[in-house]
Amino acid sequence: MARSDAEVAIELRAKFEFYLLGLAFTILGLSIQTATFGTSTVADFFELIGWFALFLAGIVGLLRGEWIPVAHAIQSKIHFTETRISEITRALEARIDQPITFIEDDGREVALNVAEAVAKLRAVLTELERQRKSAERKILIRYRWMKYSFLVGVAALMVARAYPNARNVAEVICTCFR
């Protein structure tokens, strides 16, 4: 069966996000293994900033990853609730007034008429939408933190690794003009 464009897009985005998460930890590990300290305090400072930023990107990416299944579960509940509201509304339009049973938080069963059931499901749907927005906001904020921490980490490492050589080149150029 052919997959929809939306499914392909979701799969590609998930792959990219896992790649970025793995890349952050890989670059962090390689930079730690190949670090040399003591040549310049500026380079040392940027090296440590880079490590911290890459570590932050990885940890935030992991924390973000735990919310993605939660958001999908909430979306599934929203879809189920909307389907039930539609089914019950059709029954109400067909003048079928059969009691609908709900299980309360404490485990007891409560039978409601069709209008009360629709009202209860709409209240549940409102709460689920609030939860979905909250989960999506957390996921988006954490993605931004992960992305920008990764970029800061890579940039800091580039400065740290290039600074000693750039300083030497600058000194050579300055001595040529004296």
C-alpha positions as CSV (number, residue, x, y, z in Angstrom):
1,M,0.0,0.0,0.0
2,A,1.4,3.4,-1.0
3,R,2.1,5.8,1.8
4,S,0.8,9.3,1.9
5,D,3.0,12.3,1.5
6,A,2.2,13.2,5.2
7,E,3.5,9.8,6.3
8,V,6.7,10.1,4.3
9,A,7.2,13.6,5.6
10,I,6.8,12.5,9.2
11,E,9.2,9.6,8.7
12,L,11.8,11.8,7.1
13,R,11.5,14.4,9.8
14,A,11.9,11.7,12.5
15,K,15.0,10.3,10.7
16,F,16.5,13.8,10.5
17,E,15.9,14.5,14.2
18,F,17.5,11.2,15.2
19,Y,20.4,11.9,12.9
20,L,20.9,15.4,14.5
21,L,20.7,13.9,18.0
22,G,23.3,11.2,17.1
23,L,25.5,13.8,15.3
24,A,25.5,16.0,18.5
25,F,26.8,13.1,20.6
26,T,29.2,11.9,18.0
27,I,30.8,15.3,17.5
28,L,30.9,15.7,21.3
29,G,32.7,12.4,21.7
30,L,35.2,13.0,18.9
31,S,36.0,16.5,20.2
32,I,36.6,15.2,23.7
33,Q,39.0,12.5,22.3
34,T,41.0,14.9,20.1
35,A,41.1,17.9,22.4
36,T,44.4,19.5,23.3
37,F,44.5,22.0,26.1
38,G,47.1,24.6,27.1
39,T,47.9,26.2,23.8
40,S,45.6,29.1,24.4
41,T,43.1,30.1,27.1
42,V,40.7,31.4,24.4
43,A,40.8,28.1,22.5
44,D,40.3,26.2,25.8
45,F,37.4,28.4,26.7
46,F,35.7,27.9,23.3
47,E,36.4,24.1,23.5
48,L,34.6,23.8,26.8
49,I,31.7,26.0,25.6
50,G,31.4,23.7,22.5
51,W,31.4,20.6,24.7
52,F,28.7,22.0,27.0
53,A,26.6,23.2,24.1
54,L,26.8,19.8,22.3
55,F,26.0,18.0,25.5
56,L,23.0,20.3,26.1
57,A,21.8,19.6,22.5
58,G,22.0,15.9,23.1
59,I,20.2,15.9,26.4
60,V,17.5,18.3,25.3
61,G,17.1,16.1,22.2
62,L,16.6,13.1,24.4
63,L,14.1,14.9,26.6
64,R,12.2,16.1,23.5
65,G,12.1,12.5,22.3
66,E,10.2,11.4,25.3
67,W,7.3,13.8,24.5
68,I,6.8,12.8,20.8
69,P,5.0,9.5,21.7
70,V,2.9,11.4,24.2
71,A,1.8,13.8,21.6
72,H,0.9,11.0,19.2
73,A,-1.0,9.2,22.0
74,I,-3.0,12.4,22.7
75,Q,-3.7,12.9,19.0
76,S,-5.0,9.3,18.8
77,K,-7.3,10.0,21.7
78,I,-8.5,13.2,20.1
79,H,-9.3,11.2,16.9
80,F,-11.1,8.5,18.8
81,T,-13.1,11.1,20.8
82,E,-14.1,13.0,17.6
83,T,-15.2,9.7,16.0
84,R,-17.3,8.8,19.1
85,I,-18.9,12.3,19.1
86,S,-19.8,11.9,15.4
87,E,-21.3,8.4,15.9
88,I,-23.3,9.6,18.9
89,T,-24.5,12.7,17.1
90,R,-25.7,10.6,14.2
91,A,-27.6,8.4,16.6
92,L,-29.2,11.5,18.2
93,E,-30.2,12.7,14.7
94,A,-31.7,9.3,14.0
95,R,-33.7,9.7,17.2
96,I,-31.9,6.7,18.9
97,D,-31.8,7.6,22.5
98,Q,-29.9,4.7,24.1
99,P,-27.9,5.3,27.3
100,I,-24.2,5.4,26.8
101,T,-22.0,4.0,29.6
102,F,-18.8,5.8,30.8
103,I,-16.3,4.5,33.3
104,E,-15.4,7.2,35.8
105,D,-11.9,7.7,37.3
106,D,-12.9,5.7,40.4
107,G,-13.9,2.7,38.2
108,R,-17.7,2.9,38.5
109,E,-19.9,2.9,35.5
110,V,-22.2,5.8,34.7
111,A,-25.0,5.7,32.1
112,L,-25.7,9.0,30.3
113,N,-28.3,9.9,27.8
114,V,-27.1,10.8,24.3
115,A,-27.1,14.6,24.9
116,E,-25.2,14.3,28.2
117,A,-22.7,11.9,26.5
118,V,-22.0,14.4,23.7
119,A,-21.5,17.1,26.3
120,K,-19.1,14.9,28.3
121,L,-17.1,13.9,25.2
122,R,-16.9,17.6,24.1
123,A,-15.4,18.4,27.5
124,V,-13.0,15.5,27.2
125,L,-12.1,16.8,23.7
126,T,-11.4,20.3,25.0
127,E,-9.1,18.9,27.7
128,L,-7.3,16.7,25.1
129,E,-6.8,19.7,22.8
130,R,-5.2,21.6,25.7
131,Q,-2.9,18.7,26.5
132,R,-2.0,18.4,22.8
133,K,-1.1,22.1,22.6
134,S,1.0,21.8,25.7
135,A,2.9,18.7,24.4
136,E,3.5,20.4,21.0
137,R,4.8,23.5,22.7
138,K,7.2,21.5,24.8
139,I,8.4,19.5,21.7
140,L,8.9,22.7,19.7
141,I,10.7,24.6,22.4
142,R,13.0,21.6,23.0
143,Y,13.7,21.3,19.3
144,R,14.8,24.9,19.1
145,W,17.0,24.5,22.1
146,M,18.5,21.3,20.6
147,K,19.1,23.0,17.2
148,Y,20.6,26.2,18.5
149,S,22.7,24.4,21.1
150,F,24.1,22.1,18.3
151,L,24.9,25.1,16.1
152,V,26.6,27.0,19.0
153,G,28.5,23.9,19.9
154,V,29.8,23.3,16.4
155,A,30.7,27.0,16.0
156,A,32.5,27.1,19.3
157,L,34.5,24.0,18.4
158,M,35.4,25.5,15.1
159,V,36.7,28.6,16.8
160,A,38.6,26.6,19.4
161,R,40.3,24.5,16.8
162,A,41.1,27.3,14.4
163,Y,42.1,30.0,16.9
164,P,45.7,28.9,17.6
165,N,46.5,28.6,13.9
166,A,44.7,31.8,13.1
167,R,46.6,33.6,15.8
168,N,49.9,32.2,14.4
169,V,49.0,33.3,10.9
170,A,48.1,36.8,12.1
171,E,51.4,37.1,13.9
172,V,53.3,36.0,10.7
173,I,51.4,38.6,8.7
174,C,52.0,41.3,11.2
175,T,55.8,40.6,11.2
176,C,55.9,40.8,7.5
177,F,54.6,44.4,7.6
178,R,57.1,45.6,10.2
